[in-house]
Amino acid sequence: MSTVTGTPSRPAESPVLAPARRPTWWRDPHRKPRILQAITLGYLAWSLLPVLIAVAFSFNSGRSRTLWQGFSFRWYWGDPERSVWHDSTLHTALTHTLLLGVLVTAITVPLGVAFALGVDRWRGRLPEGANLLMLLSFVIPEILLAVALLFLVTQLSTPLSLGTSAQVAGLVTFQLSYPVVIVRARLLTIGKHYEQAAIDLGASPMTAVRRVLLPMLAPAILASAVLVFADVIDDFVIVRYLSGDSSTEPTSVKIYNTARAAPTPALNALATLTLFASLVVVVAGLLVFRWLRRGEAKDGSSLESFTGGL
């Protein structure tokens, strides 16, 4: 019996694929956003570099604001006449700025929260009209509002007078819309079921607002307070038109009036102290906000564990 032998058939060789060409970086969909990074870094440098230079020269030991002459605290408290601590005009401007920030924040935030709750819970033409008037502060230029308030204070018989009272009234009018918008946005995310559940369990409407709704609005209220304070202490237009004598000129007006003369680095020190106060408030608000969020997370986890054990 003969056996037919032959060469075994070889499998067909698969064609060798050439390695895929890597697209150029501007066509790569997974590339890093280099252009956006460059724009962001350029914007930060353009915005922060002049501020950092002004802050650095507030520690200059000499009178020059362009030539570095050594590190010193002369313009904060070292100079017995021209430092912020010893110059009565600069000291008064700083304290008046902080006073306006505290007063306006203490008045605006509670009014804004009450306004937001009223507009959100009340339906009709009157609340809609009030909401429209409130939103006009986003559209009306600040200088127009300042001039109108100046005419109101000087031409009509009102209990207000140029100075602190008029400045507080004008800043509250201009800043009221910020807490209203922020708190209403928070109210939309919360909804009404928590408040309604508290009322169904026997709480009065005021108790439900005070013990249920306000704690949930705490992050929005805190953000409103930080925003209002930071915006008030660097306001210029309203406080400039409504200021009275030199004792009611805040930091921004004092810097504007003095910068055209022969200024010293004491102005840089004054601006640095104002910037520091704003940063302290922002950082404190951020820490409190994180603490509130941590408390909310703990409450949520405890609630989940309680309901899971049922």
C-alpha positions in Angstrom: 0.0 0.0 0.0 1.6 3.2 -1.1 1.4 6.3 0.9 1.2 9.6 -0.9 3.5 12.1 0.8 3.6 15.8 0.1 4.7 19.0 1.6 2.3 20.3 4.2 0.4 23.4 3.1 1.7 26.6 4.7 -0.8 29.0 6.1 -1.3 32.2 4.2 0.9 34.9 5.6 -1.1 37.9 6.8 0.0 41.1 5.3 2.3 43.2 7.6 0.4 46.3 8.6 2.3 49.5 8.7 2.3 51.2 12.1 -0.4 53.9 12.3 0.9 57.3 11.9 0.5 59.4 15.0 -1.5 62.5 14.2 0.1 65.8 14.7 -0.6 67.4 18.1 -3.1 69.9 16.7 -5.1 67.0 15.2 -4.9 64.7 18.2 -8.3 64.6 20.0 -6.6 63.6 23.2 -3.9 66.3 23.2 -3.4 68.6 26.2 -5.1 71.9 25.8 -1.9 73.8 25.3 -3.5 76.9 23.8 -6.0 77.2 26.6 -3.3 76.7 29.1 -1.2 79.4 27.5 -4.2 81.8 27.4 -5.0 81.1 31.1 -1.4 81.6 32.2 -1.1 84.7 30.2 -4.3 86.1 31.7 -3.1 85.3 35.2 0.3 86.9 34.6 -1.4 90.0 33.1 -3.8 90.3 36.1 -1.6 89.3 39.0 1.8 90.6 38.1 1.0 94.3 38.6 -0.7 93.5 41.9 2.4 91.5 43.1 4.6 94.4 42.1 2.5 96.9 44.0 2.5 94.6 47.0 6.3 94.2 46.8 7.0 97.9 46.7 4.8 98.4 49.8 7.8 96.9 51.7 10.3 99.2 50.0 12.5 101.1 52.5 12.8 104.2 50.3 10.3 106.6 48.9 10.5 105.3 45.3 7.7 103.2 43.9 9.8 102.0 41.0 13.3 101.5 42.4 13.9 98.8 45.0 15.9 100.1 48.0 15.6 97.4 50.5 13.0 95.5 52.6 11.3 97.4 55.4 7.9 97.8 57.2 8.4 101.6 57.1 5.2 102.4 55.2 3.1 100.2 57.4 4.1 101.5 60.9 7.8 102.4 60.8 7.6 105.9 59.5 6.3 108.2 62.3 4.5 110.5 59.9 3.7 108.9 56.5 3.0 105.3 57.4 -0.5 103.9 57.3 -0.5 103.5 61.1 0.6 107.0 61.8 -0.9 109.0 58.9 -4.4 109.8 60.2 -5.9 110.1 56.7 -4.7 106.7 55.5 -5.6 105.1 58.8 -9.1 106.6 58.7 -9.6 105.5 55.1 -8.7 101.9 56.0 -11.0 101.8 59.0 -13.8 103.4 57.1 -13.5 100.8 54.3 -13.7 97.9 56.7 -16.6 99.6 58.5 -18.5 99.9 55.2 -17.8 96.3 54.4 -19.1 95.0 57.7 -22.2 97.2 57.8 -23.2 96.6 54.2 -22.7 92.8 54.5 -24.6 92.7 57.8 -27.6 94.5 56.2 -27.5 93.2 52.7 -27.3 89.4 53.3 -30.3 89.1 55.6 -32.4 91.4 53.3 -31.3 89.3 50.3 -32.1 86.0 52.0 -35.6 87.3 53.0 -36.1 88.8 49.5 -35.2 85.5 47.9 -37.5 83.5 50.2 -40.4 85.8 49.5 -40.0 85.9 45.8 -39.5 82.1 45.6 -42.6 81.3 47.8 -44.9 84.2 46.7 -46.6 84.2 43.4 -48.3 87.1 41.7 -47.6 90.3 39.8 -46.2 92.2 42.8 -43.3 89.7 43.5 -42.6 89.4 39.8 -42.3 93.2 39.6 -40.1 93.3 42.7 -37.9 90.6 41.2 -37.6 92.6 38.0 -36.6 95.8 39.8 -34.0 93.8 41.8 -32.4 92.5 38.6 -32.1 95.9 37.2 -29.0 96.5 39.2 -27.3 94.0 36.9 -28.2 96.2 33.9 -28.1 99.7 35.2 -24.5 101.1 35.1 -23.2 101.8 38.6 -22.4 105.4 37.8 -26.0 106.0 36.8 -27.2 104.6 40.2 -24.6 106.7 42.0 -25.7 109.9 40.3 -29.3 109.1 41.0 -28.6 108.4 44.7 -26.6 111.7 44.9 -29.6 113.7 43.6 -31.9 111.8 46.0 -29.7 112.6 49.0 -28.9 116.2 48.1 -32.2 117.4 46.5 -34.9 115.7 48.5 -35.7 115.7 52.2 -34.5 112.4 53.4 -32.9 111.2 56.6 -29.8 110.4 54.6 -26.8 112.7 54.3 -23.6 112.5 52.3 -21.2 110.3 54.2 -21.5 106.9 55.9 -25.3 106.7 55.9 -25.7 107.5 52.2 -22.8 105.2 51.3 -24.3 102.3 53.2 -27.8 102.9 51.6 -26.2 103.1 48.1 -24.1 100.0 48.5 -26.9 98.0 50.0 -29.1 99.0 47.0 -26.4 98.0 44.5 -25.3 94.7 46.3 -28.8 93.4 47.2 -29.1 91.4 44.0 -26.1 89.2 44.6 -27.4 87.3 47.7 -30.9 87.2 46.1 -29.6 85.4 43.0 -27.3 83.1 44.9 -29.9 82.1 47.5 -32.6 81.6 44.8 -30.3 79.3 42.9 -29.8 77.3 46.1 -33.5 77.2 46.7 -34.1 75.7 43.2 -31.7 72.8 44.0 -33.3 72.2 47.4 -36.9 72.2 46.3 -39.9 72.5 48.7 -40.3 68.9 49.9 -38.0 69.3 53.0 -40.0 72.3 54.1 -43.3 70.6 53.4 -42.2 67.5 55.3 -41.4 69.6 58.3 -44.8 71.3 58.2 -46.5 67.9 57.9 -44.7 66.7 61.0 -46.1 69.6 63.0 -43.7 72.5 62.6 -45.0 76.0 61.8 -44.0 77.6 58.6 -41.6 79.9 60.4 -40.1 77.0 62.4 -39.6 75.0 59.1 -37.8 77.9 57.6 -35.6 78.5 60.6 -34.7 74.9 61.5 -34.8 73.2 58.1 -34.4 75.6 55.3 -31.9 78.1 56.7 -29.3 75.4 57.6 -29.6 74.1 54.1 -29.1 77.6 52.7 -26.0 78.2 54.9 -23.4 77.6 52.0 -25.3 80.1 49.8 -25.6 82.6 52.6 -21.9 82.3 53.4 -21.0 82.7 49.7 -23.2 85.8 49.5 -21.5 87.4 52.5 -18.0 86.8 51.2 -18.9 88.2 47.8 -20.7 91.3 49.1 -17.8 92.1 51.5 -15.1 91.6 48.9 -17.0 93.8 46.4 -17.8 96.5 48.9 -14.3 97.2 50.1 -13.0 97.8 46.6 -16.0 99.8 45.3 -15.2 103.2 43.9 -18.1 104.8 42.0 -20.9 104.8 44.6 -18.7 105.6 47.6 -17.0 108.4 45.6 -20.2 110.2 44.7 -21.8 109.7 48.2 -18.8 110.5 50.3 -18.9 113.6 52.5 -15.8 115.0 54.1 -12.3 113.4 54.1 -13.3 111.1 57.1 -15.8 109.3 54.8 -13.4 108.6 52.0 -12.6 104.9 51.8 -9.4 103.3 50.5 -10.3 103.4 46.8 -11.1 107.1 46.9 -8.1 107.9 49.0 -5.8 106.1 46.5 -7.4 107.8 43.6 -7.1 111.3 45.1 -3.5 110.9 46.3 -2.0 109.0 43.3 -2.0 112.2 41.2 0.2 114.0 43.7 3.6 112.8 44.9 2.6 109.4 46.4 4.8 107.3 48.6 4.8 103.5 49.0 2.3 104.1 51.9 -0.4 104.0 49.2 0.9 100.6 48.2 0.8 99.5 51.9 -2.8 100.8 52.2 -3.9 98.8 49.1 -2.0 95.8 50.4 -3.9 95.9 53.7 -7.2 96.1 51.8 -6.2 93.2 49.6 -5.2 91.2 52.7 -8.5 91.9 54.4 -10.4 90.7 51.4 -8.2 87.5 51.2 -8.7 86.8 54.9 -12.5 86.9 54.4 -12.4 84.8 51.3 -10.2 82.1 52.9 -12.3 82.1 56.1 -15.4 81.7 54.0 -13.8 78.8 52.1 -12.9 77.1 55.4 -16.3 77.5 56.8 -17.9 76.3 53.6 -15.8 73.1 53.7 -16.7 72.6 57.3 -20.4 72.9 56.4 -20.0 70.5 53.5 -18.3 68.0 55.8 -21.2 68.3 58.3 -23.7 67.8 55.5 -21.8 64.7 54.4 -21.8 63.3 57.9 -25.5 63.9 58.3 -26.2 62.3 54.9 -24.1 59.2 55.8 -25.8 58.8 59.2 -29.2 59.2 57.5 -28.3 56.4 55.0 -27.0 54.1 57.8 -30.2 54.7 59.8 -32.5 54.1 56.8 -30.5 51.1 55.8 -31.0 49.5 59.2 -34.7 49.8 59.0 
